[in-house]
Amino acid sequence: MTQIMTDHARLRDAVRDRKDLDKLSLTQIASACGASSPAISSFLSGNYAGDNEKLAGKLQAWLDAQQAKERLRTMRPIVPDFVMTETARTLMSIMESAQFDVDLAVIAGNAGTGKTMAAEAYQRQTNNVFMLTADPSMASQQALLHELADLLGCNDKGVRRIRAIVRRLRGTDALLIIDEAQHLSVKAVEEVRSIHDQAKVGVVFIGNAPLNAKFDGLGRTAEFAQLFSRIGLRKKINKPRIKDMCALLEAWGIQSGDVEMAAKEIGRREGGLRSMTKVLRNATKISRVHKHEAIEVEDLKAAWGEHMTGEFPPIRVKAGAQ
């Protein structure tokens, strides 16, 4: 009996310490461990009249989970914020031109080249930039208008919806960015062109490689010649640039050696900079588990094996290397 009381006393102290450390309320703890806050309060004061062992078990499980979260937090790497790569600078310049010259732009390329990151960064630093990420459910013009109206806070329905969108945007010097635009139907794209014309706002369509083919096809049809002729800015990105990889690796503190070369090989593969960042993030965790002073190539390989398919990319030897 004395041993049980001693264990409970230690548990009470541990729960109180964790509550204060994580700045949690009894209600939050109760919700997490499946008990009532009055019961936990009584238990912590040593006056609980119910099944103490059962409640102690719930609190111990909660405590273990909180400690596991803390261990994970200490292992989680600090991912660099947005890195201004050369490609990002180019894309943001296109967005700026589209916004303030009231132009229509198309940015297309393979995944992992930094298109979305650049758009999000531009939106954060510039007023009146509205960004919508399309998906297959937005293929039709009606679905697209519904999402645009929701984004802009327009409640009108039916044919009045596009008028409300135009009124909301007119005179604002705004930029409308449509990411993953390859999902849009041609008629939906034409609807955006109409908004661009009526509201006098810039528009940027961003998407993967098929987006280029879609717009190139429009130029060969009389029906959509008006849309094709409106495109004033185009940028195609096939793969990440080596300079972009170097800038990103520098932000991670990796600037030379086998790790840098191995990371660049990941960046050259499908997924580009996105895949490279994911592998670096998880390689950092693995490196800390093994108490390495810095990421090693074996850490990259282990991280690759957890999240990618196929063999690790062969590392190219620099010319003149022994």
C-alpha positions as CSV (number, residue, x, y, z in Angstrom):
1,M,0.0,0.0,0.0
2,T,2.8,2.4,0.9
3,Q,4.6,1.6,-2.4
4,I,1.4,2.4,-4.4
5,M,1.0,5.7,-2.6
6,T,4.6,6.5,-3.2
7,D,4.2,5.8,-7.0
8,H,1.1,7.9,-7.1
9,A,2.8,10.7,-5.3
10,R,5.6,10.6,-7.9
11,L,3.0,10.5,-10.7
12,R,1.2,13.5,-9.3
13,D,4.4,15.5,-9.2
14,A,5.3,14.4,-12.7
15,V,1.8,15.4,-14.0
16,R,2.0,18.8,-12.3
17,D,5.5,19.4,-13.8
18,R,4.4,18.5,-17.3
19,K,1.2,20.6,-17.0
20,D,3.3,23.6,-16.0
21,L,6.0,22.9,-18.6
22,D,3.5,22.6,-21.5
23,K,1.2,25.3,-20.1
24,L,-1.8,23.0,-20.2
25,S,-5.2,23.2,-18.4
26,L,-6.8,20.3,-16.5
27,T,-9.5,20.3,-19.2
28,Q,-6.9,19.7,-21.9
29,I,-5.3,16.9,-20.0
30,A,-8.6,15.4,-19.2
31,S,-9.6,15.4,-22.9
32,A,-6.3,13.9,-23.9
33,C,-6.4,11.0,-21.4
34,G,-10.1,10.3,-21.4
35,A,-11.0,11.3,-17.9
36,S,-12.9,14.2,-16.3
37,S,-11.1,17.3,-15.1
38,P,-12.7,17.1,-11.6
39,A,-11.4,13.5,-11.2
40,I,-7.9,14.6,-12.2
41,S,-8.0,17.5,-9.9
42,S,-9.1,15.3,-7.0
43,F,-6.4,12.7,-7.9
44,L,-3.7,15.4,-7.9
45,S,-4.8,16.6,-4.5
46,G,-4.8,13.0,-3.2
47,N,-8.6,13.0,-2.5
48,Y,-9.9,11.0,-5.4
49,A,-12.6,8.5,-4.2
50,G,-12.8,6.5,-7.4
51,D,-10.5,3.8,-8.9
52,N,-7.1,5.4,-8.3
53,E,-5.2,2.7,-10.2
54,K,-7.3,3.1,-13.3
55,L,-6.9,6.9,-13.4
56,A,-3.3,6.6,-12.6
57,G,-2.8,4.3,-15.6
58,K,-4.5,6.9,-17.9
59,L,-2.4,9.7,-16.5
60,Q,0.8,7.6,-16.9
61,A,-0.1,6.8,-20.5
62,W,-0.7,10.5,-21.2
63,L,2.5,11.5,-19.5
64,D,4.5,8.9,-21.6
65,A,2.9,10.4,-24.7
66,Q,3.8,13.9,-23.8
67,Q,7.4,12.9,-23.1
68,A,7.5,11.1,-26.5
69,K,6.4,14.3,-28.2
70,E,9.1,16.2,-26.4
71,R,11.8,13.8,-27.6
72,L,10.4,14.1,-31.1
73,R,10.5,17.9,-30.9
74,T,14.2,17.8,-29.9
75,M,15.0,15.5,-32.8
76,R,13.0,17.5,-35.4
77,P,15.3,19.5,-37.6
78,I,14.8,23.2,-38.1
79,V,13.8,23.4,-41.7
80,P,15.2,26.6,-43.4
81,D,12.5,29.1,-44.3
82,F,11.9,30.0,-47.9
83,V,15.2,30.3,-49.7
84,M,15.5,32.9,-52.5
85,T,16.9,30.8,-55.3
86,E,17.7,32.2,-58.7
87,T,14.6,30.4,-60.1
88,A,12.4,31.9,-57.3
89,R,13.7,35.3,-58.1
90,T,12.9,34.9,-61.8
91,L,9.4,33.6,-61.1
92,M,8.6,36.3,-58.6
93,S,9.7,38.9,-61.1
94,I,7.1,37.4,-63.6
95,M,4.4,37.6,-60.9
96,E,5.3,41.2,-60.2
97,S,5.1,42.0,-63.9
98,A,1.7,40.2,-64.3
99,Q,0.3,42.1,-61.2
100,F,1.4,45.6,-62.0
101,D,1.4,45.5,-65.8
102,V,-2.0,43.7,-65.6
103,D,-0.8,40.8,-67.7
104,L,-1.6,37.1,-68.0
105,A,1.3,34.7,-67.3
106,V,1.8,31.0,-67.6
107,I,4.5,29.2,-65.5
108,A,4.8,25.5,-66.2
109,G,7.3,22.8,-65.3
110,N,8.1,19.6,-63.5
111,A,7.4,19.0,-59.9
112,G,9.9,20.1,-57.3
113,T,11.3,23.1,-59.1
114,G,10.0,25.6,-56.6
115,K,7.0,27.1,-58.4
116,T,4.6,26.9,-55.6
117,M,7.1,28.0,-53.0
118,A,7.9,31.1,-55.0
119,A,4.2,31.9,-55.4
120,E,3.5,31.5,-51.7
121,A,6.5,33.8,-50.9
122,Y,5.3,36.4,-53.3
123,Q,1.9,36.3,-51.8
124,R,3.4,36.8,-48.3
125,Q,5.3,39.9,-49.2
126,T,2.8,41.6,-51.6
127,N,-0.6,43.1,-51.0
128,N,-3.7,41.9,-52.8
129,V,-2.4,38.6,-54.0
130,F,-5.0,35.8,-54.1
131,M,-3.9,32.3,-54.6
132,L,-6.1,29.3,-55.4
133,T,-4.9,25.7,-55.7
134,A,-6.9,23.8,-58.2
135,D,-7.7,20.1,-58.1
136,P,-9.7,17.8,-60.4
137,S,-13.0,18.8,-58.7
138,M,-12.5,22.3,-60.0
139,A,-12.3,21.3,-63.7
140,S,-15.6,23.0,-64.6
141,Q,-16.0,26.7,-64.8
142,Q,-18.9,26.6,-62.3
143,A,-16.7,24.8,-59.7
144,L,-13.9,27.2,-60.3
145,L,-16.1,30.2,-59.9
146,H,-17.5,28.8,-56.7
147,E,-14.0,28.4,-55.2
148,L,-13.0,31.9,-56.3
149,A,-16.0,33.4,-54.8
150,D,-15.4,31.7,-51.5
151,L,-11.7,32.8,-51.6
152,L,-12.7,36.4,-52.2
153,G,-15.7,36.4,-49.8
154,C,-18.4,36.8,-52.5
155,N,-21.7,35.3,-51.6
156,D,-23.6,35.8,-54.9
157,K,-24.7,32.7,-56.8
158,G,-25.5,31.8,-60.4
159,V,-24.7,34.3,-63.1
160,R,-24.3,37.0,-60.5
161,R,-21.2,35.2,-59.1
162,I,-18.8,36.3,-61.8
163,R,-20.1,39.8,-61.6
164,A,-19.4,39.8,-57.8
165,I,-15.9,38.5,-58.3
166,V,-15.2,41.2,-60.9
167,R,-16.5,43.9,-58.6
168,R,-14.4,42.6,-55.7
169,L,-11.2,42.7,-57.8
170,R,-11.7,45.8,-59.9
171,G,-9.5,48.7,-58.9
172,T,-7.4,46.7,-56.4
173,D,-4.2,46.2,-58.5
174,A,-4.6,42.5,-57.4
175,L,-2.9,39.4,-58.7
176,L,-4.8,36.1,-59.0
177,I,-2.6,33.0,-58.9
178,I,-4.1,29.7,-60.0
179,D,-1.7,26.9,-58.9
180,E,-2.1,23.3,-60.3
181,A,-3.9,24.9,-63.2
182,Q,-3.5,21.8,-65.4
183,H,-6.6,20.5,-63.7
184,L,-8.8,23.3,-65.1
185,S,-10.9,22.7,-68.2
186,V,-10.3,25.1,-71.2
187,K,-13.7,26.7,-70.4
188,A,-12.6,27.3,-66.8
189,V,-9.4,28.9,-68.0
190,E,-11.4,31.1,-70.4
191,E,-13.6,32.2,-67.4
192,V,-10.4,33.4,-65.6
193,R,-9.4,35.2,-68.8
194,S,-12.7,37.0,-68.7
195,I,-12.2,38.0,-65.1
196,H,-8.7,39.3,-66.1
197,D,-10.2,41.4,-68.9
198,Q,-13.2,42.8,-66.9
199,A,-11.5,43.4,-63.5
200,K,-8.2,44.6,-65.0
201,V,-6.1,42.3,-62.7
202,G,-3.1,40.2,-63.3
203,V,-3.4,36.5,-63.5
204,V,-0.7,33.8,-63.2
205,F,-1.4,30.1,-64.1
206,I,1.0,27.7,-62.5
207,G,1.1,24.0,-63.2
208,N,3.1,21.0,-64.4
209,A,4.3,20.3,-67.9
210,P,0.9,19.5,-69.5
211,L,-0.2,23.0,-68.7
212,N,2.1,24.2,-71.6
213,A,0.5,21.8,-74.0
214,K,-2.9,22.9,-73.0
215,F,-2.2,26.6,-73.7
216,D,-0.2,25.8,-76.9
217,G,-3.3,23.9,-78.2
218,L,-5.5,26.9,-77.5
219,G,-3.5,28.9,-80.0
220,R,-4.5,26.7,-82.8
221,T,-8.2,27.1,-82.3
222,A,-10.2,30.1,-83.4
223,E,-12.6,29.7,-80.5
224,F,-9.8,30.4,-77.9
225,A,-7.5,32.6,-79.9
226,Q,-8.5,35.6,-77.7
227,L,-7.3,33.7,-74.7
228,F,-4.0,32.6,-76.3
229,S,-3.3,36.2,-77.4
230,R,-3.7,37.5,-73.9
231,I,-0.7,35.5,-72.6
232,G,2.1,38.0,-72.2
233,L,4.5,36.1,-70.0
234,R,5.7,32.5,-70.2
235,K,8.2,30.5,-68.2
236,K,9.0,26.8,-68.6
237,I,11.1,25.0,-66.0
238,N,12.2,21.5,-66.8
239,K,14.3,20.8,-63.7
240,P,15.9,22.5,-60.7
241,R,19.0,24.5,-61.4
242,I,22.3,23.6,-59.8
243,K,22.5,27.1,-58.4
244,D,19.1,26.6,-56.8
245,M,20.4,23.4,-55.1
246,C,23.5,25.2,-53.9
247,A,21.4,27.9,-52.3
248,L,19.2,25.4,-50.6
249,L,22.1,23.3,-49.3
250,E,23.8,26.4,-48.0
251,A,20.7,27.2,-46.0
252,W,21.0,23.7,-44.5
253,G,24.6,24.3,-43.7
254,I,25.9,21.8,-46.3
255,Q,28.4,23.4,-48.7
256,S,31.0,20.8,-49.6
257,G,31.9,17.2,-49.7
258,D,30.2,13.9,-50.4
259,V,27.0,14.9,-48.7
260,E,26.6,17.9,-51.0
261,M,27.1,15.8,-54.1
262,A,24.8,13.1,-52.8
263,A,22.1,15.7,-52.0
264,K,22.4,17.2,-55.5
265,E,21.9,13.8,-57.1
266,I,18.6,13.6,-55.1
267,G,17.6,17.0,-56.4
268,R,18.2,15.9,-60.0
269,R,15.7,13.1,-59.6
270,E,11.9,13.2,-59.9
271,G,10.6,15.6,-57.2
272,G,13.6,17.8,-57.4
273,L,14.1,20.3,-54.6
274,R,11.0,19.0,-52.8
275,S,12.4,15.5,-52.6
276,M,15.8,16.9,-51.6
277,T,14.3,18.9,-48.7
278,K,12.3,15.9,-47.5
279,V,15.4,13.6,-47.5
280,L,17.5,16.3,-45.8
281,R,14.9,16.8,-43.1
282,N,14.7,13.1,-42.3
283,A,18.5,12.6,-42.6
284,T,18.9,15.2,-39.9
285,K,16.7,13.2,-37.6
286,I,18.6,10.0,-38.3
287,S,21.9,11.8,-37.9
288,R,20.9,13.0,-34.4
289,V,19.8,9.5,-33.4
290,H,23.2,8.2,-34.3
291,K,24.9,11.2,-32.6
292,H,26.7,12.3,-35.7
293,E,28.1,15.8,-35.6
294,A,26.6,16.5,-39.1
295,I,24.6,14.7,-41.8
296,E,26.6,11.9,-43.4
297,V,26.0,10.2,-46.7
298,E,24.7,7.0,-44.9
299,D,22.1,9.2,-43.1
300,L,20.9,10.4,-46.6
301,K,20.7,6.9,-47.8
302,A,18.7,5.8,-44.8
303,A,16.3,8.7,-45.2
304,W,16.0,7.9,-48.9
305,G,15.1,4.3,-48.1
306,E,12.3,5.4,-45.8
307,H,10.6,7.8,-48.1
308,M,11.6,7.1,-51.7
309,T,11.5,4.2,-54.1
310,G,14.4,2.6,-56.1
311,E,18.1,2.6,-55.4
312,F,19.9,5.7,-54.0
313,P,21.2,7.8,-56.9
314,P,24.8,7.1,-57.8
315,I,27.1,9.9,-56.8
316,R,29.0,11.5,-59.6
317,V,32.6,12.1,-59.0
318,K,33.8,15.6,-59.7
319,A,36.4,16.0,-62.4
320,G,39.9,15.9,-61.0
321,A,38.8,14.1,-57.8
322,Q,40.9,11.2,-56.6
